[in-house]
Amino acid sequence: MKTDLAYLIFAMVVAIFGFSPFALSEPAPLQVVKVTSVYDGDTFKANLNCDIVLFCKNISIRPAGYDAMELRGATNKADAIAARDQLRDLLENAQRIELRNVKRGKYFRIVADVYIDNISLSKIMLETGLVKRYEK
């Protein structure tokens, strides 16, 4: 029974991340198959390239490296909306979206370095001036 549970957990990790946690090489980046929604300038939901619905469909993703104003209670709602719209446009027009250095953050979101067509989303968003740098 314990062996079956351990195998199931191991298989889920391999299915989700495409690597063994014991491997010495870098894990393959996760691919975003479809962006399902954009909440604000630093949170979106997406379907990932794995088969386990619980872990791969409509998953909340927080790009690492920057912070956008929240839409609720924003002192400058126009900038918060502009950041959200900028993120939405970038994601909708991307040919390929990759998640690298994937971790779990607060609220069970995925926190990851997001790359759009091999360019850092964080770098693009910071250049707009609508968001601020966030290191944690």
C-alpha positions in Angstrom: 0.0 0.0 0.0 2.8 2.5 1.0 4.8 1.4 -2.1 1.8 2.1 -4.3 1.3 5.6 -2.9 5.0 6.4 -3.2 4.9 5.2 -6.9 1.8 7.3 -7.5 3.5 10.4 -6.1 6.7 9.8 -8.1 4.7 9.2 -11.3 2.7 12.5 -10.8 6.0 14.4 -10.3 7.4 13.0 -13.5 4.2 13.6 -15.4 3.9 17.2 -14.2 7.5 18.3 -14.5 8.8 15.8 -17.0 11.8 14.9 -14.9 12.9 12.8 -12.0 13.5 14.8 -8.9 16.8 12.8 -8.6 18.1 13.7 -12.0 21.2 15.9 -12.2 20.2 17.8 -15.3 17.9 20.8 -15.5 14.2 20.0 -15.8 12.5 20.7 -19.1 10.5 23.9 -19.1 6.7 23.5 -18.8 4.8 24.6 -21.9 1.7 26.6 -21.7 -0.8 25.1 -24.1 -3.5 27.7 -23.6 -4.0 30.8 -21.5 -7.5 30.6 -20.0 -7.7 34.0 -18.3 -5.6 37.0 -17.2 -6.6 38.3 -13.7 -4.2 41.3 -13.4 -0.7 42.3 -14.5 1.0 39.5 -12.6 -1.4 36.6 -12.5 -2.9 34.5 -15.2 -4.4 31.0 -15.5 -3.4 28.5 -18.1 -3.5 24.9 -19.2 -0.1 23.2 -19.2 1.4 20.4 -21.3 0.7 17.5 -19.0 -2.2 15.0 -18.6 -3.2 15.3 -15.0 -6.2 17.6 -15.0 -5.9 18.4 -11.3 -2.3 19.8 -11.8 -2.4 21.0 -15.4 -5.7 22.6 -16.3 -6.6 26.2 -15.4 -3.6 26.6 -13.1 -2.9 30.0 -11.6 0.5 31.3 -12.6 2.5 34.2 -11.0 5.4 35.3 -13.2 8.5 35.8 -11.1 10.6 39.0 -11.1 7.9 41.7 -11.0 4.9 42.9 -9.2 1.8 44.7 -10.6 -0.8 46.7 -8.8 -3.8 44.8 -7.7 -7.0 45.7 -9.6 -9.0 45.7 -6.3 -8.3 48.7 -4.2 -5.7 50.1 -6.7 -4.8 53.7 -6.0 -4.2 54.1 -9.8 -6.7 51.8 -11.4 -5.8 53.0 -14.9 -2.2 51.7 -14.5 -3.4 48.4 -13.0 -5.8 47.9 -16.0 -3.0 48.9 -18.4 -0.6 46.3 -16.8 -3.3 43.6 -17.1 -4.1 44.5 -20.7 -0.4 44.5 -21.5 0.1 41.0 -20.0 -3.0 39.8 -21.9 -1.7 41.1 -25.2 1.7 39.6 -24.7 0.3 36.2 -23.8 -2.4 36.2 -26.6 0.2 37.0 -29.3 2.9 34.6 -28.1 3.8 31.7 -30.3 5.4 29.8 -27.4 5.1 30.3 -23.6 7.5 28.5 -21.3 7.6 28.2 -17.5 11.2 27.8 -16.1 12.4 27.5 -12.5 8.9 26.4 -11.4 8.0 26.6 -7.7 4.8 26.8 -5.7 4.0 30.2 -4.1 1.3 31.5 -1.8 -2.2 30.7 -2.6 -1.0 27.4 -4.3 -0.1 29.4 -7.5 2.8 28.4 -9.6 5.6 31.0 -9.5 7.9 30.7 -12.4 10.2 32.6 -14.8 7.9 33.0 -17.8 9.4 33.2 -21.2 7.4 34.4 -24.3 9.0 33.3 -27.5 12.3 32.8 -25.6 12.2 36.4 -24.1 11.7 37.0 -20.4 8.2 38.2 -19.6 9.6 39.9 -16.5 12.0 42.0 -18.6 9.3 43.0 -21.1 6.8 44.0 -18.3 9.5 46.0 -16.4 10.3 47.9 -19.6 6.7 49.1 -19.8 7.0 51.0 -16.5 3.6 49.6 -15.4 5.1 47.2 -12.9 7.9 47.2 -10.4 10.8 44.8 -9.7 10.0 42.0 -7.2 12.6 39.8 -5.7 11.7 37.0 -3.3 
